[in-house]
Amino acid sequence: MDWLWQDPLPNYQLALAKIITTNEAFPAGLRQLYQGFRDFLK
């Protein structure tokens, strides 16, 4: 959670994508979709 206090703040879209892709509580299809989004943003 240290990234919340970084200066400058990280890209919020990448942060959200990382949270979704690394949490198995989200459906596999959603995680896969966000993995593609995350790869695109890098």
CHARMM internal coordinates of N, CA and C (Angstrom, degrees):
IC EDIT
DIST 1 N 1 CA 1.4370
DIST 1 CA 1 C 1.5293
ANGL 1 N 1 CA 1 C 111.94
DIST 1 C 2 N 1.3139
ANGL 1 CA 1 C 2 N 117.18
DIHE 1 N 1 CA 1 C 2 N 0.01
DIST 2 N 2 CA 1.4704
ANGL 1 C 2 N 2 CA 119.88
DIHE 1 CA 1 C 2 N 2 CA 179.05
DIST 2 CA 2 C 1.5230
ANGL 2 N 2 CA 2 C 112.14
DIHE 1 C 2 N 2 CA 2 C -60.66
DIST 2 C 3 N 1.3069
ANGL 2 CA 2 C 3 N 116.75
DIHE 2 N 2 CA 2 C 3 N -24.31
DIST 3 N 3 CA 1.4592
ANGL 2 C 3 N 3 CA 119.64
DIHE 2 CA 2 C 3 N 3 CA -177.81
DIST 3 CA 3 C 1.5270
ANGL 3 N 3 CA 3 C 112.13
DIHE 2 C 3 N 3 CA 3 C -64.83
DIST 3 C 4 N 1.3389
ANGL 3 CA 3 C 4 N 117.18
DIHE 3 N 3 CA 3 C 4 N -18.22
DIST 4 N 4 CA 1.4644
ANGL 3 C 4 N 4 CA 119.96
DIHE 3 CA 3 C 4 N 4 CA 178.76
DIST 4 CA 4 C 1.5277
ANGL 4 N 4 CA 4 C 112.80
DIHE 3 C 4 N 4 CA 4 C -66.93
DIST 4 C 5 N 1.3319
ANGL 4 CA 4 C 5 N 116.21
DIHE 4 N 4 CA 4 C 5 N -21.06
DIST 5 N 5 CA 1.4594
ANGL 4 C 5 N 5 CA 120.41
DIHE 4 CA 4 C 5 N 5 CA -177.51
DIST 5 CA 5 C 1.5252
ANGL 5 N 5 CA 5 C 112.45
DIHE 4 C 5 N 5 CA 5 C -113.31
DIST 5 C 6 N 1.3134
ANGL 5 CA 5 C 6 N 117.92
DIHE 5 N 5 CA 5 C 6 N 14.77
DIST 6 N 6 CA 1.4551
ANGL 5 C 6 N 6 CA 120.92
DIHE 5 CA 5 C 6 N 6 CA 178.25
DIST 6 CA 6 C 1.5211
ANGL 6 N 6 CA 6 C 110.25
DIHE 5 C 6 N 6 CA 6 C -69.39
DIST 6 C 7 N 1.3124
ANGL 6 CA 6 C 7 N 114.49
DIHE 6 N 6 CA 6 C 7 N 152.56
DIST 7 N 7 CA 1.4574
ANGL 6 C 7 N 7 CA 119.56
DIHE 6 CA 6 C 7 N 7 CA 174.19
DIST 7 CA 7 C 1.5212
ANGL 7 N 7 CA 7 C 107.20
DIHE 6 C 7 N 7 CA 7 C -129.55
DIST 7 C 8 N 1.2968
ANGL 7 CA 7 C 8 N 119.13
DIHE 7 N 7 CA 7 C 8 N 111.44
DIST 8 N 8 CA 1.4595
ANGL 7 C 8 N 8 CA 128.09
DIHE 7 CA 7 C 8 N 8 CA 2.31
DIST 8 CA 8 C 1.5315
ANGL 8 N 8 CA 8 C 111.42
DIHE 7 C 8 N 8 CA 8 C -77.34
DIST 8 C 9 N 1.3083
ANGL 8 CA 8 C 9 N 114.24
DIHE 8 N 8 CA 8 C 9 N 161.28
DIST 9 N 9 CA 1.4630
ANGL 8 C 9 N 9 CA 119.27
DIHE 8 CA 8 C 9 N 9 CA 178.00
DIST 9 CA 9 C 1.5268
ANGL 9 N 9 CA 9 C 110.33
DIHE 8 C 9 N 9 CA 9 C -65.24
DIST 9 C 10 N 1.3345
ANGL 9 CA 9 C 10 N 117.30
DIHE 9 N 9 CA 9 C 10 N 149.77
DIST 10 N 10 CA 1.4590
ANGL 9 C 10 N 10 CA 119.77
DIHE 9 CA 9 C 10 N 10 CA 177.40
DIST 10 CA 10 C 1.5307
ANGL 10 N 10 CA 10 C 110.79
DIHE 9 C 10 N 10 CA 10 C -69.78
DIST 10 C 11 N 1.2945
ANGL 10 CA 10 C 11 N 115.16
DIHE 10 N 10 CA 10 C 11 N 164.27
DIST 11 N 11 CA 1.4603
ANGL 10 C 11 N 11 CA 121.58
DIHE 10 CA 10 C 11 N 11 CA 176.35
DIST 11 CA 11 C 1.5364
ANGL 11 N 11 CA 11 C 108.34
DIHE 10 C 11 N 11 CA 11 C -62.23
DIST 11 C 12 N 1.3211
ANGL 11 CA 11 C 12 N 116.49
DIHE 11 N 11 CA 11 C 12 N 120.69
DIST 12 N 12 CA 1.4689
ANGL 11 C 12 N 12 CA 119.79
DIHE 11 CA 11 C 12 N 12 CA -176.13
DIST 12 CA 12 C 1.5218
ANGL 12 N 12 CA 12 C 112.40
DIHE 11 C 12 N 12 CA 12 C -64.74
DIST 12 C 13 N 1.3308
ANGL 12 CA 12 C 13 N 117.79
DIHE 12 N 12 CA 12 C 13 N -29.91
DIST 13 N 13 CA 1.4566
ANGL 12 C 13 N 13 CA 120.19
DIHE 12 CA 12 C 13 N 13 CA 179.62
DIST 13 CA 13 C 1.5296
ANGL 13 N 13 CA 13 C 110.52
DIHE 12 C 13 N 13 CA 13 C -69.15
DIST 13 C 14 N 1.3255
ANGL 13 CA 13 C 14 N 116.82
DIHE 13 N 13 CA 13 C 14 N -40.60
DIST 14 N 14 CA 1.4637
ANGL 13 C 14 N 14 CA 120.13
DIHE 13 CA 13 C 14 N 14 CA 176.27
DIST 14 CA 14 C 1.5248
ANGL 14 N 14 CA 14 C 111.22
DIHE 13 C 14 N 14 CA 14 C -66.61
DIST 14 C 15 N 1.3271
ANGL 14 CA 14 C 15 N 116.59
DIHE 14 N 14 CA 14 C 15 N -38.19
DIST 15 N 15 CA 1.4635
ANGL 14 C 15 N 15 CA 120.21
DIHE 14 CA 14 C 15 N 15 CA 178.72
DIST 15 CA 15 C 1.5295
ANGL 15 N 15 CA 15 C 110.85
DIHE 14 C 15 N 15 CA 15 C -63.61
DIST 15 C 16 N 1.3160
ANGL 15 CA 15 C 16 N 116.74
DIHE 15 N 15 CA 15 C 16 N -44.88
DIST 16 N 16 CA 1.4662
ANGL 15 C 16 N 16 CA 120.48
DIHE 15 CA 15 C 16 N 16 CA 178.01
DIST 16 CA 16 C 1.5215
ANGL 16 N 16 CA 16 C 111.06
DIHE 15 C 16 N 16 CA 16 C -63.25
DIST 16 C 17 N 1.3200
ANGL 16 CA 16 C 17 N 116.78
DIHE 16 N 16 CA 16 C 17 N -43.54
DIST 17 N 17 CA 1.4648
ANGL 16 C 17 N 17 CA 120.72
DIHE 16 CA 16 C 17 N 17 CA 179.34
DIST 17 CA 17 C 1.5254
ANGL 17 N 17 CA 17 C 110.73
DIHE 16 C 17 N 17 CA 17 C -61.97
DIST 17 C 18 N 1.3211
ANGL 17 CA 17 C 18 N 117.51
DIHE 17 N 17 CA 17 C 18 N -39.16
DIST 18 N 18 CA 1.4681
ANGL 17 C 18 N 18 CA 120.25
DIHE 17 CA 17 C 18 N 18 CA 178.89
DIST 18 CA 18 C 1.5232
ANGL 18 N 18 CA 18 C 110.78
DIHE 17 C 18 N 18 CA 18 C -65.54
DIST 18 C 19 N 1.3246
ANGL 18 CA 18 C 19 N 116.65
DIHE 18 N 18 CA 18 C 19 N -42.30
DIST 19 N 19 CA 1.4686
ANGL 18 C 19 N 19 CA 120.52
DIHE 18 CA 18 C 19 N 19 CA 178.87
DIST 19 CA 19 C 1.5278
ANGL 19 N 19 CA 19 C 110.29
DIHE 18 C 19 N 19 CA 19 C -60.85
DIST 19 C 20 N 1.3172
ANGL 19 CA 19 C 20 N 116.95
DIHE 19 N 19 CA 19 C 20 N -46.59
DIST 20 N 20 CA 1.4644
ANGL 19 C 20 N 20 CA 120.55
DIHE 19 CA 19 C 20 N 20 CA -177.21
DIST 20 CA 20 C 1.5300
ANGL 20 N 20 CA 20 C 111.42
DIHE 19 C 20 N 20 CA 20 C -68.65
DIST 20 C 21 N 1.3281
ANGL 20 CA 20 C 21 N 117.82
DIHE 20 N 20 CA 20 C 21 N -41.81
DIST 21 N 21 CA 1.4728
ANGL 20 C 21 N 21 CA 119.66
DIHE 20 CA 20 C 21 N 21 CA -176.08
DIST 21 CA 21 C 1.5199
ANGL 21 N 21 CA 21 C 112.93
DIHE 20 C 21 N 21 CA 21 C -73.28
DIST 21 C 22 N 1.3176
ANGL 21 CA 21 C 22 N 118.26
DIHE 21 N 21 CA 21 C 22 N -19.63
DIST 22 N 22 CA 1.4639
ANGL 21 C 22 N 22 CA 119.98
DIHE 21 CA 21 C 22 N 22 CA -177.68
DIST 22 CA 22 C 1.5245
ANGL 22 N 22 CA 22 C 113.17
DIHE 21 C 22 N 22 CA 22 C -103.97
DIST 22 C 23 N 1.3238
ANGL 22 CA 22 C 23 N 117.43
DIHE 22 N 22 CA 22 C 23 N 4.76
DIST 23 N 23 CA 1.4552
ANGL 22 C 23 N 23 CA 120.90
DIHE 22 CA 22 C 23 N 23 CA -178.25
DIST 23 CA 23 C 1.5257
ANGL 23 N 23 CA 23 C 109.24
DIHE 22 C 23 N 23 CA 23 C -114.63
DIST 23 C 24 N 1.3118
ANGL 23 CA 23 C 24 N 116.01
DIHE 23 N 23 CA 23 C 24 N 113.36
DIST 24 N 24 CA 1.4603
ANGL 23 C 24 N 24 CA 120.69
DIHE 23 CA 23 C 24 N 24 CA -176.78
DIST 24 CA 24 C 1.5263
ANGL 24 N 24 CA 24 C 113.64
DIHE 23 C 24 N 24 CA 24 C -72.54
DIST 24 C 25 N 1.3251
ANGL 24 CA 24 C 25 N 117.51
DIHE 24 N 24 CA 24 C 25 N -2.38
DIST 25 N 25 CA 1.4694
ANGL 24 C 25 N 25 CA 120.40
DIHE 24 CA 24 C 25 N 25 CA 175.96
DIST 25 CA 25 C 1.5251
ANGL 25 N 25 CA 25 C 110.76
DIHE 24 C 25 N 25 CA 25 C -71.88
DIST 25 C 26 N 1.3353
ANGL 25 CA 25 C 26 N 116.55
DIHE 25 N 25 CA 25 C 26 N -21.62
DIST 26 N 26 CA 1.4623
ANGL 25 C 26 N 26 CA 120.63
DIHE 25 CA 25 C 26 N 26 CA 177.78
DIST 26 CA 26 C 1.5240
ANGL 26 N 26 CA 26 C 109.34
DIHE 25 C 26 N 26 CA 26 C -83.84
DIST 26 C 27 N 1.3230
ANGL 26 CA 26 C 27 N 118.08
DIHE 26 N 26 CA 26 C 27 N 147.18
DIST 27 N 27 CA 1.4664
ANGL 26 C 27 N 27 CA 120.87
DIHE 26 CA 26 C 27 N 27 CA 178.85
DIST 27 CA 27 C 1.5305
ANGL 27 N 27 CA 27 C 111.16
DIHE 26 C 27 N 27 CA 27 C -59.74
DIST 27 C 28 N 1.3210
ANGL 27 CA 27 C 28 N 115.69
DIHE 27 N 27 CA 27 C 28 N 147.01
DIST 28 N 28 CA 1.4659
ANGL 27 C 28 N 28 CA 121.56
DIHE 27 CA 27 C 28 N 28 CA -176.84
DIST 28 CA 28 C 1.5267
ANGL 28 N 28 CA 28 C 111.85
DIHE 27 C 28 N 28 CA 28 C -56.41
DIST 28 C 29 N 1.3112
ANGL 28 CA 28 C 29 N 117.49
DIHE 28 N 28 CA 28 C 29 N -39.50
DIST 29 N 29 CA 1.4639
ANGL 28 C 29 N 29 CA 120.58
DIHE 28 CA 28 C 29 N 29 CA -179.55
DIST 29 CA 29 C 1.5178
ANGL 29 N 29 CA 29 C 112.12
DIHE 28 C 29 N 29 CA 29 C -63.49
DIST 29 C 30 N 1.3172
ANGL 29 CA 29 C 30 N 116.52
DIHE 29 N 29 CA 29 C 30 N -39.66
DIST 30 N 30 CA 1.4620
ANGL 29 C 30 N 30 CA 120.89
DIHE 29 CA 29 C 30 N 30 CA 178.21
DIST 30 CA 30 C 1.5249
ANGL 30 N 30 CA 30 C 110.28
DIHE 29 C 30 N 30 CA 30 C -67.68
DIST 30 C 31 N 1.3325
ANGL 30 CA 30 C 31 N 116.62
DIHE 30 N 30 CA 30 C 31 N -42.47
DIST 31 N 31 CA 1.4646
ANGL 30 C 31 N 31 CA 120.18
DIHE 30 CA 30 C 31 N 31 CA 178.05
DIST 31 CA 31 C 1.5224
ANGL 31 N 31 CA 31 C 110.81
DIHE 30 C 31 N 31 CA 31 C -61.96
DIST 31 C 32 N 1.3117
ANGL 31 CA 31 C 32 N 116.92
DIHE 31 N 31 CA 31 C 32 N -40.28
DIST 32 N 32 CA 1.4647
ANGL 31 C 32 N 32 CA 121.32
DIHE 31 CA 31 C 32 N 32 CA 178.98
DIST 32 CA 32 C 1.5330
ANGL 32 N 32 CA 32 C 110.32
DIHE 31 C 32 N 32 CA 32 C -65.92
DIST 32 C 33 N 1.3034
ANGL 32 CA 32 C 33 N 117.46
DIHE 32 N 32 CA 32 C 33 N -42.06
DIST 33 N 33 CA 1.4625
ANGL 32 C 33 N 33 CA 121.64
DIHE 32 CA 32 C 33 N 33 CA 177.72
DIST 33 CA 33 C 1.5288
ANGL 33 N 33 CA 33 C 110.53
DIHE 32 C 33 N 33 CA 33 C -60.09
DIST 33 C 34 N 1.3162
ANGL 33 CA 33 C 34 N 116.52
DIHE 33 N 33 CA 33 C 34 N -46.75
DIST 34 N 34 CA 1.4626
ANGL 33 C 34 N 34 CA 120.22
DIHE 33 CA 33 C 34 N 34 CA -179.37
DIST 34 CA 34 C 1.5240
ANGL 34 N 34 CA 34 C 112.03
DIHE 33 C 34 N 34 CA 34 C -71.19
DIST 34 C 35 N 1.3177
ANGL 34 CA 34 C 35 N 117.90
DIHE 34 N 34 CA 34 C 35 N -26.19
DIST 35 N 35 CA 1.4615
ANGL 34 C 35 N 35 CA 119.55
DIHE 34 CA 34 C 35 N 35 CA 174.74
DIST 35 CA 35 C 1.5288
ANGL 35 N 35 CA 35 C 109.71
DIHE 34 C 35 N 35 CA 35 C -65.01
DIST 35 C 36 N 1.3173
ANGL 35 CA 35 C 36 N 116.82
DIHE 35 N 35 CA 35 C 36 N -41.78
DIST 36 N 36 CA 1.4638
ANGL 35 C 36 N 36 CA 120.64
DIHE 35 CA 35 C 36 N 36 CA 175.92
DIST 36 CA 36 C 1.5214
ANGL 36 N 36 CA 36 C 111.43
DIHE 35 C 36 N 36 CA 36 C -63.45
DIST 36 C 37 N 1.3163
ANGL 36 CA 36 C 37 N 116.33
DIHE 36 N 36 CA 36 C 37 N -40.21
DIST 37 N 37 CA 1.4608
ANGL 36 C 37 N 37 CA 121.54
DIHE 36 CA 36 C 37 N 37 CA 178.05
DIST 37 CA 37 C 1.5264
ANGL 37 N 37 CA 37 C 110.24
DIHE 36 C 37 N 37 CA 37 C -64.27
DIST 37 C 38 N 1.3272
ANGL 37 CA 37 C 38 N 115.23
DIHE 37 N 37 CA 37 C 38 N -42.85
DIST 38 N 38 CA 1.4749
ANGL 37 C 38 N 38 CA 121.08
DIHE 37 CA 37 C 38 N 38 CA 179.25
DIST 38 CA 38 C 1.5335
ANGL 38 N 38 CA 38 C 110.37
DIHE 37 C 38 N 38 CA 38 C -62.94
DIST 38 C 39 N 1.3154
ANGL 38 CA 38 C 39 N 117.04
DIHE 38 N 38 CA 38 C 39 N -44.78
DIST 39 N 39 CA 1.4659
ANGL 38 C 39 N 39 CA 121.12
DIHE 38 CA 38 C 39 N 39 CA 178.40
DIST 39 CA 39 C 1.5239
ANGL 39 N 39 CA 39 C 110.99
DIHE 38 C 39 N 39 CA 39 C -61.52
DIST 39 C 40 N 1.3210
ANGL 39 CA 39 C 40 N 115.91
DIHE 39 N 39 CA 39 C 40 N -38.45
DIST 40 N 40 CA 1.4668
ANGL 39 C 40 N 40 CA 121.01
DIHE 39 CA 39 C 40 N 40 CA 179.56
DIST 40 CA 40 C 1.5183
ANGL 40 N 40 CA 40 C 111.52
DIHE 39 C 40 N 40 CA 40 C -65.01
DIST 40 C 41 N 1.3312
ANGL 40 CA 40 C 41 N 117.22
DIHE 40 N 40 CA 40 C 41 N -39.96
DIST 41 N 41 CA 1.4620
ANGL 40 C 41 N 41 CA 121.00
DIHE 40 CA 40 C 41 N 41 CA -176.27
DIST 41 CA 41 C 1.5293
ANGL 41 N 41 CA 41 C 113.80
DIHE 40 C 41 N 41 CA 41 C -75.79
DIST 41 C 42 N 1.3185
ANGL 41 CA 41 C 42 N 117.16
DIHE 41 N 41 CA 41 C 42 N -21.51
DIST 42 N 42 CA 1.4697
ANGL 41 C 42 N 42 CA 119.40
DIHE 41 CA 41 C 42 N 42 CA -177.14
DIST 42 CA 42 C 1.4728
ANGL 42 N 42 CA 42 C 112.55
DIHE 41 C 42 N 42 CA 42 C -68.30
END
COOR INIT
IC SEED 1 N 1 CA 1 C
IC BUILD
